[in-house]
Amino acid sequence: MFLPEFDRDYLNEKRFVFREVTENQKGLIIQDWNLPKGKFNHEKADLLILLPPGYPDTPPDMFYFFPPILLMPLNRPARATESIQTFEGKNWQRWSRHFDASQWRSGIDGIHTYLKRIEEAVKIAG
């Protein structure tokens, strides 16, 4: 287990089912992440966040879904989601979203902050 205790406490408090996986990189997998209803071809998908060296002082960059999700009604990918990342034997859909690292507050921000950014990115995806 590599997550800071405050991240693990947050995930448990919110009742997320998650795993910490080390496979060349440290990856947090949240199972059955809820997606906006009616927006994608799935209502839930597993969410992968690869944690950079230096986390939690350094923010994560990009996130990944399995299975890949497509925008409805045309079943088309959202912008900048065409790349694949193999992790734990699965091909994850990379969401290339780069949040402003200068807004990351060392000692304050963590997974709770990053999940809010992911929620917003998925909500406005087009």
MARPA-655468 format. One record per atom (N, C-alpha, C, O): residue in one letter; x, z, y; atom name. Coordinates in steps of 0.001 Angstrom, whole numbers, plus 524288, in hexadecimal, padded with zeros to 5 digits. Example, Ala and Ser with C-alpha at 12.3 -4.5 7.8 and 13.67 -1.06 7.14 Angstrom:
BEGIN
+----+-------+-------+-------+----+
: aa :    c1 :    c3 :    c2 : at :
+----+-------+-------+-------+----+
:  a : 83386 : 81E78 : 7E9C6 :  N :
:  a : 8300C : 81E78 : 7EE6C : CA :
:  a : 83390 : 81E78 : 7F31C :  C :
:  a : 8379C : 82111 : 7F309 :  O :
:  s : 83232 : 81BA8 : 7F736 :  N :
:  s : 83566 : 81BE4 : 7FBDC : CA :
:  s : 83264 : 81EBE : 8001E :  C :
:  s : 83461 : 81F67 : 80472 :  O :
+----+-------+-------+-------+----+
***
This chain:
BEGIN
+----+-------+-------+-------+----+
: aa :    c1 :    c3 :    c2 : at :
+----+-------+-------+-------+----+
:  m : 80348 : 80000 : 7FB66 :  N :
:  m : 80000 : 80000 : 80000 : CA :
:  m : 80375 : 80000 : 804D8 :  C :
:  m : 80727 : 8030C : 80542 :  O :
:  f : 80235 : 7FC92 : 80874 :  N :
:  f : 8059A : 7FBE7 : 80D01 : CA :
:  f : 802BD : 7FC8B : 81234 :  C :
:  f : 8053B : 7FCF9 : 8164B :  O :
:  l : 7FD89 : 7FC9C : 81214 :  N :
:  l : 7FAAD : 7FD2D : 816F4 : CA :
:  l : 7FB8F : 80298 : 8194A :  C :
:  l : 7FC00 : 80670 : 8166F :  O :
:  p : 7FBD2 : 802E3 : 81E72 :  N :
:  p : 7FBF7 : 8080E : 820E5 : CA :
:  p : 7F6ED : 80B06 : 81F90 :  C :
:  p : 7F2D3 : 808AC : 81EAF :  O :
:  e : 7F752 : 81013 : 81F71 :  N :
:  e : 7F2DD : 81350 : 81DF3 : CA :
:  e : 7EE21 : 81257 : 8216A :  C :
:  e : 7E9B7 : 8126A : 81F82 :  O :
:  f : 7EEF5 : 8116B : 8267F :  N :
:  f : 7EA81 : 81099 : 829FB : CA :
:  f : 7E796 : 80B92 : 828A1 :  C :
:  f : 7E2D4 : 80B53 : 82949 :  O :
:  d : 7EA56 : 80792 : 826C3 :  N :
:  d : 7E7BE : 802C4 : 82507 : CA :
:  d : 7E497 : 803BE : 82011 :  C :
:  d : 7E017 : 8021B : 81FA2 :  O :
:  r : 7E6FA : 80661 : 81C69 :  N :
:  r : 7E45B : 8077D : 81774 : CA :
:  r : 7DF8A : 80AE1 : 8186A :  C :
:  r : 7DB6E : 809F3 : 81619 :  O :
:  d : 7E005 : 80ED0 : 81BD3 :  N :
:  d : 7DB8F : 81229 : 81D19 : CA :
:  d : 7D721 : 80EFC : 81F7F :  C :
:  d : 7D294 : 80FBF : 81E24 :  O :
:  y : 7D873 : 80B6E : 8230C :  N :
:  y : 7D481 : 8081F : 82590 : CA :
:  y : 7D1A9 : 804C3 : 82181 :  C :
:  y : 7CCDC : 8048B : 82177 :  O :
:  l : 7D497 : 8022F : 81E26 :  N :
:  l : 7D244 : 7FECA : 81A31 : CA :
:  l : 7CEBC : 801DF : 8167F :  C :
:  l : 7CA84 : 8000D : 81513 :  O :
:  n : 7D06C : 80672 : 814FB :  N :
:  n : 7CD3C : 809C1 : 81191 : CA :
:  n : 7C855 : 80BAD : 81463 :  C :
:  n : 7C416 : 80BC8 : 81221 :  O :
:  e : 7C8F2 : 80D2E : 8194C :  N :
:  e : 7C481 : 80F0A : 81C5F : CA :
:  e : 7C053 : 80AC8 : 81CE0 :  C :
:  e : 7BBA8 : 80BED : 81CA9 :  O :
:  k : 7C1FD : 805ED : 81D89 :  N :
:  k : 7BE59 : 8018B : 81E0E : CA :
:  k : 7BC8E : 7FF77 : 818BE :  C :
:  k : 7B988 : 7FBBD : 81875 :  O :
:  r : 7BE6F : 801E4 : 8149A :  N :
:  r : 7BCEA : 80098 : 80F36 : CA :
:  r : 7BE7A : 7FB13 : 80D89 :  C :
:  r : 7BBC9 : 7F891 : 80A70 :  O :
:  f : 7C2D0 : 7F946 : 80F9D :  N :
:  f : 7C4EA : 7F446 : 80DD5 : CA :
:  f : 7C75E : 7F507 : 80879 :  C :
:  f : 7C9C3 : 7F90F : 80768 :  O :
:  v : 7C6C4 : 7F127 : 80525 :  N :
:  v : 7C996 : 7F108 : 80031 : CA :
:  v : 7CE6C : 7EDBF : 80140 :  C :
:  v : 7CE05 : 7E922 : 8028B :  O :
:  f : 7D2FC : 7F024 : 800B2 :  N :
:  f : 7D7C9 : 7ED71 : 8022C : CA :
:  f : 7DC31 : 7EEB6 : 7FE68 :  C :
:  f : 7DC1A : 7F28F : 7FB86 :  O :
:  r : 7E00F : 7EB3D : 7FE98 :  N :
:  r : 7E4CA : 7EBF7 : 7FB74 : CA :
:  r : 7E985 : 7EACE : 7FED6 :  C :
:  r : 7E95D : 7E777 : 8024B :  O :
:  e : 7EDA7 : 7ED95 : 7FDC8 :  N :
:  e : 7F2AB : 7EC92 : 8003F : CA :
:  e : 7F61D : 7E9F1 : 7FC29 :  C :
:  e : 7F73A : 7EC33 : 7F810 :  O :
:  v : 7F7C7 : 7E52F : 7FD4D :  N :
:  v : 7FA9E : 7E206 : 7F97F : CA :
:  v : 7FFCE : 7E04F : 7FBE3 :  C :
:  v : 7FFF6 : 7DE4E : 80041 :  O :
:  t : 80406 : 7E11D : 7F8FB :  N :
:  t : 80919 : 7DF39 : 7FAB5 : CA :
:  t : 80AB1 : 7DABE : 7F725 :  C :
:  t : 80B53 : 7DB6C : 7F26D :  O :
:  e : 80B55 : 7D628 : 7F97B :  N :
:  e : 80CE5 : 7D173 : 7F6A5 : CA :
:  e : 81035 : 7CE31 : 7FA6F :  C :
:  e : 80E30 : 7CA9C : 7FCEE :  O :
:  n : 81521 : 7CF60 : 7FADE :  N :
:  n : 818A9 : 7CD2D : 7FEC7 : CA :
:  n : 8174B : 7CF0E : 80440 :  C :
:  n : 81AC1 : 7CF85 : 8078D :  O :
:  q : 8126A : 7D01E : 80541 :  N :
:  q : 81082 : 7D244 : 80A2A : CA :
:  q : 80C91 : 7D67E : 808E9 :  C :
:  q : 80A87 : 7D6C9 : 80491 :  O :
:  k : 80B88 : 7D9C2 : 80CC3 :  N :
:  k : 8077D : 7DDBB : 80C2A : CA :
:  k : 8024D : 7DB65 : 80DD7 :  C :
:  k : 801C7 : 7D968 : 81230 :  O :
:  g : 7FE7E : 7DBA6 : 80A5D :  N :
:  g : 7F960 : 7D973 : 80B80 : CA :
:  g : 7F50F : 7DD63 : 80AA4 :  C :
:  g : 7F4D8 : 7E008 : 806A1 :  O :
:  l : 7F1A5 : 7DDBB : 80E74 :  N :
:  l : 7ECEE : 7E0E1 : 80DFA : CA :
:  l : 7E882 : 7DD2B : 80C8A :  C :
:  l : 7E77B : 7D967 : 80F59 :  O :
:  i : 7E5E6 : 7DE38 : 80830 :  N :
:  i : 7E16D : 7DB15 : 80684 : CA :
:  i : 7DC95 : 7DE7D : 806EE :  C :
:  i : 7DC3A : 7E29E : 8047E :  O :
:  i : 7D8DC : 7DCAD : 80A10 :  N :
:  i : 7D3CC : 7DF49 : 80A83 : CA :
:  i : 7CFE7 : 7DBE5 : 8078B :  C :
:  i : 7CF25 : 7D74F : 808C8 :  O :
:  q : 7CD7A : 7DE3A : 803A6 :  N :
:  q : 7C9E0 : 7DB52 : 80057 : CA :
:  q : 7C481 : 7DAEA : 802EB :  C :
:  q : 7C2B4 : 7DE8A : 80584 :  O :
:  d : 7C200 : 7D66A : 80222 :  N :
:  d : 7BC9F : 7D58F : 803E4 : CA :
:  d : 7BBD8 : 7D698 : 809BB :  C :
:  d : 7B84C : 7D96D : 80B4E :  O :
:  w : 7BF38 : 7D43E : 80CDA :  N :
:  w : 7BEB6 : 7D496 : 8128A : CA :
:  w : 7B9A8 : 7D1C3 : 8141E :  C :
:  w : 7B8CB : 7CD4A : 81294 :  O :
:  n : 7B661 : 7D45B : 81725 :  N :
:  n : 7B170 : 7D205 : 818DA : CA :
:  n : 7B264 : 7CDEE : 81D0B :  C :
:  n : 7B51C : 7CEE6 : 820E4 :  O :
:  l : 7B01C : 7C95C : 81C3D :  N :
:  l : 7B06D : 7C514 : 81FF5 : CA :
:  l : 7AB36 : 7C492 : 822D3 :  C :
:  l : 7A72E : 7C632 : 820C6 :  O :
:  p : 7AB3A : 7C256 : 8278A :  N :
:  p : 7A648 : 7C1B6 : 82A63 : CA :
:  p : 7A248 : 7BEA6 : 82728 :  C :
:  p : 7A371 : 7BA6D : 8252A :  O :
:  k : 79DB4 : 7C0C5 : 826B0 :  N :
:  k : 7999A : 7BE5C : 82375 : CA :
:  k : 7982D : 7B8F5 : 82576 :  C :
:  k : 7974F : 7B831 : 82A21 :  O :
:  g : 797F2 : 7B536 : 821D9 :  N :
:  g : 79655 : 7AFF2 : 82318 : CA :
:  g : 79A6D : 7AC8A : 825AA :  C :
:  g : 79976 : 7A7EB : 82695 :  O :
:  k : 79EFA : 7AEB3 : 826DB :  N :
:  k : 7A302 : 7ABAA : 82993 : CA :
:  k : 7A69D : 7A8CE : 825CA :  C :
:  k : 7A877 : 7A487 : 826F8 :  O :
:  f : 7A79B : 7AB20 : 82147 :  N :
:  f : 7AB51 : 7A900 : 81D83 : CA :
:  f : 7A8B5 : 7A80B : 8183E :  C :
:  f : 7A44C : 7A9B9 : 81753 :  O :
:  n : 7AB7D : 7A555 : 814D1 :  N :
:  n : 7A964 : 7A426 : 80FA3 : CA :
:  n : 7A99F : 7A8D5 : 80BF1 :  C :
:  n : 7A7C2 : 7A884 : 80785 :  O :
:  h : 7ABDF : 7AD21 : 80DB4 :  N :
:  h : 7ABEB : 7B209 : 80ABD : CA :
:  h : 7AA44 : 7B66C : 80E69 :  C :
:  h : 7AB45 : 7B638 : 8131C :  O :
:  e : 7A7C2 : 7BA54 : 80C3F :  N :
:  e : 7A65F : 7BEE9 : 80F60 : CA :
:  e : 7AAC0 : 7C2E6 : 80F63 :  C :
:  e : 7AB18 : 7C626 : 812EA :  O :
:  k : 7AE20 : 7C2A7 : 80B69 :  N :
:  k : 7B28A : 7C640 : 80AEA : CA :
:  k : 7B730 : 7C347 : 808CD :  C :
:  k : 7B699 : 7BF61 : 8060C :  O :
:  a : 7BBD3 : 7C528 : 80A1E :  N :
:  a : 7C0AA : 7C30C : 807EC : CA :
:  a : 7C4BC : 7C766 : 80824 :  C :
:  a : 7C454 : 7CB01 : 80B4B :  O :
:  d : 7C89C : 7C702 : 804C9 :  N :
:  d : 7CCEC : 7CABE : 8051D : CA :
:  d : 7D050 : 7C949 : 809C3 :  C :
:  d : 7D133 : 7C4AF : 80AD7 :  O :
:  l : 7D22D : 7CD3C : 80C7A :  N :
:  l : 7D558 : 7CC98 : 8112E : CA :
:  l : 7DADA : 7CE92 : 81013 :  C :
:  l : 7DB92 : 7D2EC : 80E28 :  O :
:  l : 7DEB0 : 7CB5A : 8114B :  N :
:  l : 7E431 : 7CCCD : 810A7 : CA :
:  l : 7E6B9 : 7CD26 : 81608 :  C :
:  l : 7E631 : 7C9A0 : 81943 :  O :
:  i : 7E97A : 7D171 : 816EB :  N :
:  i : 7EC9E : 7D21D : 81B9E : CA :
:  i : 7F22E : 7D32E : 819D0 :  C :
:  i : 7F33B : 7D71A : 8173C :  O :
:  l : 7F5BD : 7CFA5 : 81B32 :  N :
:  l : 7FB3C : 7D074 : 819EC : CA :
:  l : 7FDAE : 7D3A0 : 81E50 :  C :
:  l : 7FD4F : 7D237 : 822E5 :  O :
:  l : 80028 : 7D7E3 : 81CDC :  N :
:  l : 80268 : 7DB61 : 820C5 : CA :
:  l : 8082B : 7DA12 : 821A8 :  C :
:  l : 80B32 : 7D9B6 : 81DF0 :  O :
:  p : 809A1 : 7D95F : 82685 :  N :
:  p : 80F0A : 7D7F0 : 827B0 : CA :
:  p : 812B5 : 7DC9D : 82736 :  C :
:  p : 810F9 : 7E117 : 8276E :  O :
:  p : 817BE : 7DB97 : 82690 :  N :
:  p : 81B7D : 7DFF1 : 826F0 : CA :
:  p : 81ABD : 7E28B : 82C44 :  C :
:  p : 819F7 : 7DFE3 : 83034 :  O :
:  g : 81AF5 : 7E798 : 82C5C :  N :
:  g : 81A42 : 7EA69 : 83143 : CA :
:  g : 814AF : 7EC19 : 83260 :  C :
:  g : 813B5 : 7EEE6 : 8362A :  O :
:  y : 810EE : 7EA62 : 82F06 :  N :
:  y : 80B96 : 7EC3E : 82FB8 : CA :
:  y : 80B8B : 7F222 : 82ED2 :  C :
:  y : 80DFD : 7F3E4 : 82B12 :  O :
:  p : 808F5 : 7F53F : 831FA :  N :
:  p : 804DA : 7F416 : 835B7 : CA :
:  p : 806AE : 7F33D : 83B5C :  C :
:  p : 80372 : 7F289 : 83EDA :  O :
:  d : 80BC1 : 7F34C : 83C45 :  N :
:  d : 80D9E : 7F248 : 84199 : CA :
:  d : 80D51 : 7EC7E : 842ED :  C :
:  d : 80CFB : 7EB09 : 8477F :  O :
:  t : 80D71 : 7E938 : 83EED :  N :
:  t : 80D07 : 7E38B : 83F84 : CA :
:  t : 807B4 : 7E1DA : 83D68 :  C :
:  t : 80643 : 7E367 : 83916 :  O :
:  p : 804BE : 7DEB5 : 84059 :  N :
:  p : 7FF83 : 7DD3C : 83E86 : CA :
:  p : 7FFA1 : 7D90D : 83A49 :  C :
:  p : 80349 : 7D5F0 : 83A05 :  O :
:  p : 7FB9F : 7D8FC : 836FB :  N :
:  p : 7FB05 : 7D4A9 : 83345 : CA :
:  p : 7FA04 : 7CF95 : 8363D :  C :
:  p : 7F868 : 7CF9F : 83AC5 :  O :
:  d : 7FB01 : 7CB3C : 83396 :  N :
:  d : 7FA2C : 7C61D : 835E4 : CA :
:  d : 7F781 : 7C2B6 : 831D3 :  C :
:  d : 7F9BC : 7C1A7 : 82DB3 :  O :
:  m : 7F2CE : 7C103 : 832F2 :  N :
:  m : 7EF9D : 7BDC7 : 82F82 : CA :
:  m : 7ED0F : 7C120 : 82B43 :  C :
:  m : 7EE93 : 7C596 : 82A51 :  O :
:  f : 7E92C : 7BED2 : 828C8 :  N :
:  f : 7E66F : 7C16D : 8247C : CA :
:  f : 7E47C : 7BD2F : 820CB :  C :
:  f : 7E4BA : 7B88B : 82209 :  O :
:  y : 7E28C : 7BECD : 81C42 :  N :
:  y : 7E18F : 7BB26 : 817FE : CA :
:  y : 7DC8F : 7BCAF : 8151D :  C :
:  y : 7DB4D : 7C14D : 814A6 :  O :
:  f : 7D9BA : 7B8C0 : 8132F :  N :
:  f : 7D500 : 7B9BF : 8101F : CA :
:  f : 7D55D : 7B72D : 80AC3 :  C :
:  f : 7D7A1 : 7B2FB : 80A21 :  O :
:  f : 7D30B : 7B9D9 : 806E8 :  N :
:  f : 7D24B : 7B7B1 : 801B7 : CA :
:  f : 7CCEC : 7B961 : 7FFDB :  C :
:  f : 7CBBB : 7BE0A : 7FFF2 :  O :
:  p : 7C9AF : 7B5C6 : 7FE31 :  N :
:  p : 7CA9E : 7B027 : 7FE37 : CA :
:  p : 7CA89 : 7AE13 : 803CD :  C :
:  p : 7C8AD : 7B0B2 : 80761 :  O :
:  p : 7CC92 : 7A951 : 80483 :  N :
:  p : 7CC56 : 7A6EF : 809B4 : CA :
:  p : 7C6A8 : 7A6A5 : 80B98 :  C :
:  p : 7C30B : 7A5DB : 80885 :  O :
:  i : 7C5FE : 7A74E : 810B0 :  N :
:  i : 7C0C0 : 7A717 : 812E7 : CA :
:  i : 7C03A : 7A24B : 81667 :  C :
:  i : 7C3EE : 7A0AF : 81903 :  O :
:  l : 7BB90 : 7A016 : 81664 :  N :
:  l : 7BA6D : 79B65 : 81965 : CA :
:  l : 7B5CD : 79C66 : 81CF7 :  C :
:  l : 7B23E : 79F59 : 81BA2 :  O :
:  l : 7B5E3 : 799EA : 82182 :  N :
:  l : 7B194 : 79A64 : 82533 : CA :
:  l : 7ACD1 : 7976F : 8233D :  C :
:  l : 7AD40 : 79311 : 82146 :  O :
:  m : 7A856 : 799D4 : 823CA :  N :
:  m : 7A363 : 79760 : 82265 : CA :
:  m : 7A13B : 794B0 : 8273F :  C :
:  m : 7A2C0 : 79643 : 82B87 :  O :
:  p : 79DF1 : 790EA : 826F7 :  N :
:  p : 79B96 : 78ED5 : 8223D : CA :
:  p : 79EB0 : 78A58 : 81FDE :  C :
:  p : 79D38 : 78850 : 81BC4 :  O :
:  l : 7A2F7 : 788C4 : 82264 :  N :
:  l : 7A5C3 : 78419 : 8209C : CA :
:  l : 7AA22 : 7853A : 81CAF :  C :
:  l : 7ACCD : 781A0 : 81AF2 :  O :
:  n : 7AADE : 78A21 : 81B4D :  N :
:  n : 7AF0F : 78BA4 : 817B1 : CA :
:  n : 7B450 : 78975 : 81978 :  C :
:  n : 7B711 : 786E5 : 81679 :  O :
:  r : 7B5A5 : 78A7E : 81E52 :  N :
:  r : 7BAA4 : 788B4 : 8206B : CA :
:  r : 7BDF6 : 78D74 : 821C9 :  C :
:  r : 7BBEA : 7919D : 8230D :  O :
:  p : 7C31A : 78CC9 : 82185 :  N :
:  p : 7C67D : 79131 : 822DA : CA :
:  p : 7C66C : 7924F : 828B6 :  C :
:  p : 7C5D4 : 78EBE : 82BE1 :  O :
:  a : 7C707 : 7972F : 82A17 :  N :
:  a : 7C7C3 : 798AB : 82F8F : CA :
:  a : 7CD14 : 79692 : 8314E :  C :
:  a : 7D060 : 7955E : 82E05 :  O :
:  r : 7CDEE : 79620 : 8364F :  N :
:  r : 7D2EF : 79426 : 83841 : CA :
:  r : 7D75F : 797B2 : 83670 :  C :
:  r : 7D6CE : 79C75 : 8360D :  O :
:  a : 7DBC1 : 79538 : 83559 :  N :
:  a : 7E098 : 797F4 : 833E1 : CA :
:  a : 7DFF4 : 79B72 : 82F13 :  C :
:  a : 7E1E8 : 79FD6 : 82EE9 :  O :
:  t : 7DD21 : 7995B : 82B1D :  N :
:  t : 7DC86 : 79C44 : 82635 : CA :
:  t : 7DDDE : 798E4 : 8217D :  C :
:  t : 7DC5E : 79A27 : 81D19 :  O :
:  e : 7E0A8 : 794A5 : 8225E :  N :
:  e : 7E1AB : 790EA : 81E24 : CA :
:  e : 7E641 : 79279 : 81AA2 :  C :
:  e : 7E6BA : 79076 : 8164A :  O :
:  s : 7E995 : 795F4 : 81C66 :  N :
:  s : 7EE35 : 79771 : 81955 : CA :
:  s : 7ECD0 : 79B8D : 8153F :  C :
:  s : 7E907 : 79E78 : 815C6 :  O :
:  i : 7F000 : 79BA7 : 8112F :  N :
:  i : 7EF36 : 79F33 : 80CC2 : CA :
:  i : 7F3F6 : 7A2CB : 80C3D :  C :
:  i : 7F868 : 7A126 : 80D0F :  O :
:  q : 7F2F7 : 7A7A3 : 80AE3 :  N :
:  q : 7F70D : 7AB7F : 809D0 : CA :
:  q : 7F622 : 7AD84 : 80449 :  C :
:  q : 7F1EF : 7AF88 : 80318 :  O :
:  t : 7FA03 : 7ACFD : 800F4 :  N :
:  t : 7F980 : 7AF1B : 7FBAE : CA :
:  t : 7FB41 : 7B4CB : 7FBC4 :  C :
:  t : 7FF83 : 7B614 : 7FD98 :  O :
:  f : 7F7E3 : 7B81F : 7F9C3 :  N :
:  f : 7F902 : 7BDB7 : 7F97E : CA :
:  f : 7F5FA : 7BFE4 : 7F4F0 :  C :
:  f : 7F150 : 7BEDB : 7F45F :  O :
:  e : 7F891 : 7C2DE : 7F1BA :  N :
:  e : 7F63F : 7C552 : 7ED21 : CA :
:  e : 7F394 : 7C151 : 7E994 :  C :
:  e : 7EF7B : 7C25F : 7E74B :  O :
:  g : 7F603 : 7BCA8 : 7E928 :  N :
:  g : 7F419 : 7B8A1 : 7E5A7 : CA :
:  g : 7EF54 : 7B5A9 : 7E78E :  C :
:  g : 7ED0F : 7B29D : 7E49B :  O :
:  k : 7EDC0 : 7B680 : 7EC75 :  N :
:  k : 7E932 : 7B3D0 : 7EEAA : CA :
:  k : 7EAE4 : 7B093 : 7F35C :  C :
:  k : 7EEC0 : 7B1CC : 7F5F4 :  O :
:  n : 7E7F6 : 7AC73 : 7F466 :  N :
:  n : 7E8DB : 7A93F : 7F90A : CA :
:  n : 7E521 : 7AB04 : 7FD54 :  C :
:  n : 7E06F : 7A9FB : 7FD26 :  O :
:  w : 7E750 : 7ADAE : 80126 :  N :
:  w : 7E451 : 7AFE6 : 80572 : CA :
:  w : 7E417 : 7AC09 : 809FC :  C :
:  w : 7E7F0 : 7A967 : 80B29 :  O :
:  q : 7DF92 : 7ABB9 : 80C82 :  N :
:  q : 7DED6 : 7A874 : 8111F : CA :
:  q : 7E110 : 7AB5A : 815E0 :  C :
:  q : 7DF50 : 7AF9D : 81740 :  O :
:  r : 7E4F6 : 7A8EA : 81851 :  N :
:  r : 7E774 : 7AB62 : 81CDC : CA :
:  r : 7E456 : 7AA40 : 821CE :  C :
:  r : 7E31D : 7A5C0 : 822FB :  O :
:  w : 7E31B : 7AE47 : 8249A :  N :
:  w : 7E0BE : 7ADD9 : 829C2 : CA :
:  w : 7E519 : 7AEB1 : 82DB1 :  C :
:  w : 7E6DD : 7B314 : 82E8E :  O :
:  s : 7E6C9 : 7AA73 : 8300A :  N :
:  s : 7EB25 : 7AAA3 : 833B1 : CA :
:  s : 7E928 : 7AC5F : 8390B :  C :
:  s : 7E7E1 : 7A92D : 83C67 :  O :
:  r : 7E8F1 : 7B169 : 839B6 :  N :
:  r : 7E74A : 7B3C1 : 83EA1 : CA :
:  r : 7EBBE : 7B741 : 8406F :  C :
:  r : 7ED53 : 7BADF : 83DAF :  O :
:  h : 7EDB0 : 7B628 : 844FD :  N :
:  h : 7F225 : 7B91F : 84701 : CA :
:  h : 7F04F : 7BC51 : 84BAB :  C :
:  h : 7EF54 : 7BA40 : 84FE6 :  O :
:  f : 7EFE2 : 7C151 : 84ACA :  N :
:  f : 7EE2A : 7C4CE : 84EE5 : CA :
:  f : 7F2D6 : 7C652 : 85248 :  C :
:  f : 7F746 : 7C661 : 8506E :  O :
:  d : 7F1DD : 7C781 : 85711 :  N :
:  d : 7F5F7 : 7C8D5 : 85ACC : CA :
:  d : 7F8A7 : 7CDE8 : 85921 :  C :
:  d : 7F669 : 7D223 : 85990 :  O :
:  a : 7FD79 : 7CD6D : 8573A :  N :
:  a : 8005F : 7D1FA : 8554F : CA :
:  a : 80178 : 7D5EB : 859A8 :  C :
:  a : 80236 : 7DA8D : 8589B :  O :
:  s : 80194 : 7D41B : 85E7D :  N :
:  s : 802A0 : 7D7C0 : 862CE : CA :
:  s : 7FE15 : 7DB88 : 863A0 :  C :
:  s : 7FEB4 : 7DF84 : 8663D :  O :
:  q : 7F98C : 7DA52 : 8616E :  N :
:  q : 7F50C : 7DDCF : 861E1 : CA :
:  q : 7F4E1 : 7E1DE : 85D7D :  C :
:  q : 7F182 : 7E54B : 85D7B :  O :
:  w : 7F87E : 7E17B : 859C8 :  N :
:  w : 7F8C4 : 7E53E : 85576 : CA :
:  w : 7FB4B : 7EA38 : 85773 :  C :
:  w : 7FF9B : 7EA17 : 85993 :  O :
:  r : 7F8A0 : 7EE9C : 856C4 :  N :
:  r : 7FA84 : 7F3A1 : 858B8 : CA :
:  r : 7FCEE : 7F6BF : 85439 :  C :
:  r : 7FA2B : 7F8FE : 850FD :  O :
:  s : 80213 : 7F6D3 : 8541B :  N :
:  s : 804DB : 7F9AA : 85004 : CA :
:  s : 8033F : 7FF6A : 8501B :  C :
:  s : 8031A : 801E5 : 85439 :  O :
:  g : 8020B : 80174 : 84B7D :  N :
:  g : 80070 : 806E3 : 84B10 : CA :
:  g : 7FA9B : 807BB : 84BD6 :  C :
:  g : 7F89C : 80BFF : 84ADF :  O :
:  i : 7F7E1 : 803B0 : 84D90 :  N :
:  i : 7F23A : 80412 : 84E69 : CA :
:  i : 7EF55 : 80034 : 84AE7 :  C :
:  i : 7EBA0 : 801A3 : 84833 :  O :
:  d : 7F10F : 7FB4C : 84AFC :  N :
:  d : 7EE65 : 7F73C : 84806 : CA :
:  d : 7F002 : 7F751 : 8424E :  C :
:  d : 7F431 : 7F934 : 840E0 :  O :
:  g : 7EC8E : 7F536 : 83F1D :  N :
:  g : 7ED7F : 7F4F2 : 8397E : CA :
:  g : 7E98F : 7F145 : 83705 :  C :
:  g : 7E78D : 7EDBD : 8399A :  O :
:  i : 7E878 : 7F213 : 8321B :  N :
:  i : 7E4C7 : 7EEB9 : 82F4E : CA :
:  i : 7DF78 : 7EEB4 : 831FA :  C :
:  i : 7DCEA : 7EAA2 : 8322F :  O :
:  h : 7DDC4 : 7F31C : 83402 :  N :
:  h : 7D8AE : 7F350 : 836A8 : CA :
:  h : 7D87F : 7EF77 : 83B36 :  C :
:  h : 7D483 : 7ECE8 : 83C0C :  O :
:  t : 7DCBB : 7EF08 : 83E23 :  N :
:  t : 7DD0C : 7EB66 : 8428A : CA :
:  t : 7DD07 : 7E5C9 : 8408D :  C :
:  t : 7DA39 : 7E275 : 84298 :  O :
:  y : 7E028 : 7E4C9 : 83C94 :  N :
:  y : 7E0A9 : 7DF73 : 83A99 : CA :
:  y : 7DB8F : 7DD8A : 8382D :  C :
:  y : 7DA30 : 7D8F6 : 838BD :  O :
:  l : 7D8BF : 7E0FA : 8357F :  N :
:  l : 7D3C0 : 7DF6D : 83338 : CA :
:  l : 7CFD0 : 7DDEE : 83772 :  C :
:  l : 7CCAC : 7DA62 : 836A3 :  O :
:  k : 7CFED : 7E087 : 83BDC :  N :
:  k : 7CC75 : 7DF0F : 84033 : CA :
:  k : 7CDD1 : 7D998 : 84226 :  C :
:  k : 7CA55 : 7D688 : 84369 :  O :
:  r : 7D2DD : 7D85E : 84267 :  N :
:  r : 7D484 : 7D326 : 84410 : CA :
:  r : 7D2BF : 7CF04 : 8401F :  C :
:  r : 7D11D : 7CABE : 8419B :  O :
:  i : 7D316 : 7D053 : 83B20 :  N :
:  i : 7D157 : 7CCB2 : 8370B : CA :
:  i : 7CB70 : 7CBDC : 83776 :  C :
:  i : 7C99A : 7C76C : 8372B :  O :
:  e : 7C87D : 7D00C : 83823 :  N :
:  e : 7C2D6 : 7CF8A : 838B5 : CA :
:  e : 7C16D : 7CBD0 : 83D1E :  C :
:  e : 7BE05 : 7C879 : 83C85 :  O :
:  e : 7C40C : 7CC67 : 84184 :  N :
:  e : 7C2F0 : 7C911 : 84605 : CA :
:  e : 7C482 : 7C360 : 844EA :  C :
:  e : 7C19D : 7BFC4 : 8463A :  O :
:  a : 7C905 : 7C299 : 8428B :  N :
:  a : 7CAD9 : 7BD4B : 8415C : CA :
:  a : 7C723 : 7BA75 : 83DAF :  C :
:  a : 7C616 : 7B5D2 : 83E65 :  O :
:  v : 7C528 : 7BD32 : 839C8 :  N :
:  v : 7C18E : 7BAE3 : 83602 : CA :
:  v : 7BC4D : 7B9CC : 8389F :  C :
:  v : 7B9D5 : 7B5CD : 83796 :  O :
:  k : 7BAA0 : 7BD56 : 83BFB :  N :
:  k : 7B5A4 : 7BCCA : 83EBC : CA :
:  k : 7B58C : 7B7E9 : 8422A :  C :
:  k : 7B198 : 7B530 : 84268 :  O :
:  i : 7B9EE : 7B6CD : 844D4 :  N :
:  i : 7BA06 : 7B266 : 8487A : CA :
:  i : 7BC3A : 7AD62 : 84605 :  C :
:  i : 7BCC3 : 7A967 : 848A9 :  O :
:  a : 7BD7C : 7AD9E : 840FC :  N :
:  a : 7BFEA : 7A91B : 83E60 : CA :
:  a : 7BC8A : 7A446 : 83EFB :  C :
:  a : 7B7BD : 7A479 : 83EC9 :  O :
:  g : 7BF3D : 79FF1 : 83FB9 :  N :
:  g : 7BC66 : 79B01 : 8402E : CA :
:  g : 7BFD6 : 7967F : 83ECA :  C :
:  g : 7BE1D : 79202 : 83EF3 :  O :
+----+-------+-------+-------+----+
***
